[in-house]
């Protein structure tokens, strides 16, 4: 759901207004991307170990 929300915001051109909101949004996107990457890596390892 988080990933879909971010995609909609990007596609609709919704952007933060102030520099502090931009900074916060950037940190949030980086944290979210890192979290998704870790979860994907764990899933790939789990799938490979079950084979």
HELIX and SHEET records of a PDB file:
HELIX    1   1 UNK A    2  UNK A   12  1                                  11    
HELIX    2   2 UNK A   19  UNK A   50  1                                  32    
END                                                                             
